[in-house]
Amino acid sequence: MNYQGNLFIHIINHLISVAESTLLCLIYEKQGKLSEAIEVLTGEKGKQLMMDEIFKRTKIAELLRDVGRVDESNALYKQLLLDRPDNWAFYTCFISTCLQLVDSQYTPREEK
């Protein structure tokens, strides 16, 4: 098989992998298995995915917020906001998670 044929097969396999992971994440989310959905995106397979990084980090931040890991979600929204200051949704999500942290009287964990 020539180079173009191999490249085409590689691209198709990659697209299938991204689609499968995205679908699996959505299924877990619909089933209420949010921790499993986070694992799909952040686990070994998720690290290998070459999907849009902003989309991936946004989805992880949403899932973290939904499972109650608001501090991690807040940090991720802050990073997204720094990367894309023109995206208004990141401002609203960042402020929302800040308010949730204040309401819960959150105190940062001490780093060792």
Protein Blocks (a to p, Z undefined) as FASTA:
>chain_A
ZZklmmmmmmmmmmmmmmmmmmmmmmmmmnopamlmmmmmmmmmlmmpccdfklmmmmmm
mmmmmnopamlmmmmmmmmmmmmmmlmklmmmmmmmmmmmmmnopacdddZZ
